[in-house]
Amino acid sequence: MLSGPLASRMVLFALPLIASGVLQQSFNSVDVAVVGRFAGSHALAAVGSNGPVISLLINMFLGLSVGVNVVIANYIGQRNSRGVRAAVASSVVLALLSGLTMLVLSQLIARPVLTWLDTPAEVLDDAVLYLRLLGLGMPFMIIYNFGSAILRSVGDTRRPFYILVLAGIVNVILNLVLVIGCDMGVAGVAIGTVVSNIVNATLITIILMREKSDIRVDLKAIVPSRVQIGKICNVGVPAGIQTTVFALSNAFILSAINSFGADAAAGSAAALNYELYCYFVISAFAQTAVAFISQNYGAGNLDRCRRIFRLSLAMSMGTSVVLNLLLAWMHEPVLRVFTTDIPVLHYGGIRMTYVLAFQFIACYYEMAGSAMRGLGHSMTPALITIFGTCVLRLFWVWNFPVGEAEFRDLMIVYPVSWILTDLLMFIAFARIRRGLGTQAKNAQL
């Protein structure tokens, strides 16, 4: 990461991340497809209604994994072996605590939160069952994501991908057996996902325990460092708050979607899968920017940091435009993967036309925010995203005339909020870049 050509290495780093994100999302997409095809639209709505709730539960703790990546990569750039080992040990402790917290929360809040979100009464019980069963696998999900962040900090994105391939195969087989063969409905797809998460966590733990470098995990010598936990949280907590508030705003939007009925909830859930697939392309280049910039900033390569940002923005924007427009144009055939119900297809098509087609707008604020985190500015992009994206969406939903407006009027909030966040992020990042210029001149002097 610290020398030589950038573009080819960034692509090689990002490709396994894209594939990994697609596979992780496929755990949920397979759930949605199997229940939609073999258990009916009500089961599809029950699984889909949990999307924002699950995001709300896991995003804070996944934000901490961003802190793990940044801190370890920065120590590697400084060639600080002791710092790397201390940060790895502390991240293991954080992963275990985060996973247990998520497990407890998922069992306690399942019914109250889904009721508060106006989940249609005919699907509420199945939605609660799905969330509680899925919560049993959340500790393993967190362990995998923290372990993956440790490996990313040294440029290894391939082994986490290979693990996901194996776990994805397990997930698909169990879903088909439990739903079609055993007629277990939403419980079957939840169990399949939990088992796949256990496979993920077990394999990545074995890999880290067998590592020969400074990132090796020795469970007998895990001694958390308050200093390292503080550094990880300094970067990770703002990122976690940002994604949690982001998920909260989407949960409010879900409550408005639910007001249109079970068909709208099911259609939105089906369309959301494609938004998430495309978002993982953006996210992969954002994670690439974080890892590369963190190491190079630690080594003092400021010009290289600027090039990394420009390349990550160009790559993410170019790829997203093609994917977004292609899928939005083909919305009916791709939605039929999940359902054949005409009303469900109608609502899904509206979401893909007004949301997915414009998702590439989010590339700038994601890349700029990732660059800021790599440079040690984590709170600034978090506050901007919370205000530009989340607050506007909450205001939109709060004033949404339920029963009077059309479904598309609700969906328009997504591109509008992305444009506003881009403008705010551009202003903030320009100031930070000017500061980097001054820092480089002082270093030369």
N, C-alpha and C positions, 0 to 999 in steps of 0.2 A: 504493500500500500504506500510505502514511503518513497519509492523511486521507480523510474521507468515509465512506460506508456500507461495512461489512465483508462481510456475508453474501453479497450478490450478487457482489462482486468475488472472494471466496474460491471461490465455486462456479464462476465463469468461469475462474479459475486452475486449479481442480482437474479440471474436465471434460476438457480436453485431456490431462492427466496420466493420468486413468483410461483414456481411449482409447489413449494411448501404451503404457501398461502392458499393456493387453489385446492390442494389436498385437504387442508384443515377445514376450509369452507365446505368441501365436498362431504365431510362428516354430516353437516347439517343439511346440505342439499340432497344427499341420498335419503336422509330421514324424510324430507319434504316430498321427494319424488315417490318414495315407496308408499308412504301413507296416502298421498294424493291419488295414486293409481289404484291402490289395493285396499284402502280403508275409508275413502270418501273425502269429500270437501270439508266436512266438519273436523275430521282428524287433521287435515292439512291446515285448517285455520288454527287448531289447537297448538300444533308445532310452530307455525309461523308467528303466532302471538307472543311466543317466548323470545324472539330474536332480540328486541331492544332490552328486555329484562336481563337476559344472559349477558349482553354487552355491558349493562349497568353493573352487574356483579363482578365481572372479570377485568374491566378496563383499568380500574385503579391499580390493581396488582400487576397487570401486564405493563402499566406505565413504569413500574419499578424495574422491570426487565430492561427498559430503555436505559435507565440509570446504570444498570450492571454493564451493559454494552459500552456506554460512554466512558465510565470510570476505568474499566479494565483496558480498553483500547488506548486511553490516554496514558496509562502507566506503561503499556507496551511501547508507545511512541517515545516515552522518556527512558526506556530500557531499565525500568524499575521492577526487578523480579520480586522483591519483598512486597511491594505494593500490589502486584498482580495476585500473589498468593493470598494476601489478607483480604482483598476484595472478593476473590472467589469463595473463600470460607464464609464471609459475611453474606454473600448472595445465597448460599445454601440455606442458611438460617432464615433469611427473609422469605425464601420460597416456601419452606415448611410452615412458617407462621401464616403467610398469606393464604396458602391452600386450606389450612384448618379453619381460618376465618370465613372463607368463602363457603366451605361445607356447612358451617353452622347457619350462616345467613340464608343460604338457599332453602334450608328446611323451614326457617322461621317466617320468611317474608313471602313465600310463594303465593299463597291464596290472597293475603291482603293486597299485594302489589297488582296481581292480575285482576282482582276485583276493582281496584282503584282505576285501572286502565280501561274499564268498561269492556272487558273481554265478553263477547256474546255469551249469554247464559247457557246456550246449548253446547258450548265447547269448553266452558270454564273448568269442569272437573278433569277433563283430559289434559288441559293445559297445565293445571296444578300438578298432576301426576307426572307429566313429562319433565317439568322443571325440578321437582324434588328428586326424581331418579337421576337426572343429569347432574344435579348438585353433588351426587356421590362421587362423580369422576372429576370434579373441579380441582381437587388437590393435585391429582396426577397431571391435569392440563397445565397447571402453574409450574410444576416441576419441569415438565418438558420445555416450556417457553423460557424459563430461566436458564436451563441447560443449553438451549439453542442460542440464547444471548451470549453466554460465555464462549461458545464455539465461534460465533460471528465475530467476536472481538479479535480473534486471531485469523480471520479470513476464511473460516471453514463453514460454508453453507451447504455443502454436499451431504455430509453424514446426517444432519437433521432431516434433509429431504428423503434420503433412503429409508430412514425410520418411518416417516410419514407414509411412504409408499406401502410398506408392510402393514402398518396400522390401518390404512385405508382399505386394503384388501380384506382385512379381518372385519372391519366395520360393514362393508358391503355384504359379505357372506352372512354375517349374523343378522343384519336387517332383513334380508330375503328369507332366511330360515325362520326367524321369530315372527315376522309379520305375515308372510304368505303361508309358511308351513305350520306355524303354531297359532296363527290368528291372534296375536298379542297387541296389535294396533300400536298406539303411541308408546306403550310400555316397551314393546319390542325394539323400536328404533332407539329409544333412550338407552336401553341396556347395551345395544350394539355400540353406541358411541362411548359409553363408560368403559367398556372392555378395551376399545381401541385407544382410549386415553391412558389406560393402565399399561398397555404395550408400549406406547410412546415414552412414558416416564421411566419404565424399567430399562429400556434399551439405551436411552440417553444417559442415564445414571451409570450404567455399566461402561459406556464409552469414556465418560469423564473420570471414572475411577481407574481406568487403565491408561490414561494419558501419561506421557513421559515428560511433558513440558510443565511450565509454571501453573497452567490452568488445571492441573490434576486435582481431583477431589478425593481427599482422604477422610473418610467419615470418622475415623478414630481421632483425628487431630483437628476437628472443626472448632475453632475458637473465634467467635464473632468479634469484630473490632468496632467500637463505637465510632471511631473516626471514619472508617470505610462505610459503615451503614449510613452515617451522616452524609457522606459524599454521594452515595447511591441515591439516597432520598432527595438530596438537593436537586438532582437532575430528574429523578423518576417521579417524585410526588407531583410536581407541576404537570408533567406529561400525563400522569394518571388522572389528576383532577380535570385536565382538559378533556380527555377521552370519556371520563365518567359524566361530566356535564353534557358532553356531546351526546352520549347515550341517553341521558335524561331528557334532552330536548327531543330526541327521536321517540322516546317513550310517550311524551306528550302528543307528538304527531300520531303515534299509533292509536292513542285514545280517540283522536279525531277520525282516523281511518275506521276504527271500530264502529263509529256512529253511522257509517254507511252500510253496516251489516256484515254477515259472515262471508258473503261473496267478495266484498271489497277487502276484507282481512286476508282471505285466501289468495286473491289476485295480487295484492301487495306483497305477500310473503313469497310468492313464486317469482315476481319481478325482482325482489330484493336480492335474490341469489345472484343474479347477473350483475347487479351493482357491486356486490361484494367481490365477485370474481375480478371485475375490472379494477376495483379499489386495491386489490392485492398487487396489481402491477404498479400502481402509484406508491403503495406502501413499501414494496421491495426496493424501489429506487430511493425512497426516503431513508430506509434503513441502511442502504449502501452509502448514502451521503453522510449519515451519522457516523458509521464505522470508519470510513476513509478520512473524513474531516477530523474526527477525534484523534486518530493516530498522528495525522500530519500537523495538527495544531499542537499536540504534545511535543512533536519534534521541531516546531518552529517554522514549518513550511507553509507560510501564509499564502503565497502565490498559488501554490498547489491546491490549497483550500478553495480559492476562488474558482479555479478550473473545475474542481469536483462539483461545485454547486451548478455551474453552467451546464456541464455535461449531464448531470442527473435531471435537471429541469428539461433539457432538450429530449432526452431519452423517454422520460415519463410522459411528456406532452405528446410526442409523436406517436407512441404506442397507444395511449389512451384515446386519442382522436379516432384512430382506425377502429379500435375495439368498440368504443361507445356507439359510433354511428352505424357500424355494421350490425350490432346486436339490436339496436333500436329499430333499424330498418327491417330486420327479420323477427320482430317481436312475437308474432303469432306462432310460427313453427317452433321457436325455442321455448315458448311458454307451454306448448303442448307436451313437453317432457314431463311437466309436473301435473297437468290437469287437462281434461277435455271439456269441462263445463264451460258453456258459452259466457255466462255472466262473469265467471272468474277470469276468463281470458280477456274480457272487455276491460275490467279494472286493471289487470296486469299490463295490458297494452298502453293504457293511459299513463301509468307510472313510468314505463320504459321510454315513452315519447317525451315526457316533460321532465324527467329526472336523469335517467341513464344517458340520454343523448347529449347532455350538457355536463357530464361528470368531469370531463377533462379540465374544466375551469378550476377545479380544486387542486390541480397540480402545483401551481405556483405557491400557494400558502403552505402546502405540505412540504415542498422542497426547501423553502425559505425557513420554515419552522425547524426542520431537521438540521439545516446548516447552523442555525442559532444554537441548538442543543449541543451539536458537536463542538461549538466554540465556547460552551459553558453558560449560555444564556437560555435557561430553560423556562423561566417564569414568563418572559416576554411573549413568546409564541403561544403559551397556554392562555394568558389573559386575552390576547387578541382573538384567538379562536373561540374562546368562551363568549366574548362580546359579539364578534362579527357573525358567528354561526349560530350559537346556542341561544343567546338573548333574543335575536331577531326571530328565530323559529318559535320560541315561547310566546313572544308578542303576537306573532301571526296566528298561532293556534288559539291563544287566549281570546282574540278578537274574531275568530273564524265563525261566520254565521251558520251554525249547524242547522241543517234542514232547508237552507235557502241556497247556499253556494253549491257548485259542482265539484266533483272529485278532483278535476284538474286544477281548480283554484287552490286546493290544498297543496298539491304537488309543486306548484310554482315556487314555493318558499325555498326549495333546495337550491336552484341556480341563483336566485336572488341573494341568498345568504353566502354562497361561494364567492360571488363577485365582490360583495362588501368586505369579506375577510381578506381576499386578495389585495384590495386597495390598502387596508390597514397594515397588512404584513409587508407590503412593498415599502411603505413609509418607515416602519420600524427597522427593517433589514438594511435599508439605505443608510441609516444612522450608524448601525453596528459596523457596516462595511467601511464607512468613513473612519471609524475608530480603529479598525484594523490597519488602514492605510497609515494613520499616524503612528501606530505601534511599530509597523515595519520600518518607517523612516527613523524612528528613535533607535531601533535595533541596529540599523546600518551606521548611524552616528556613533 
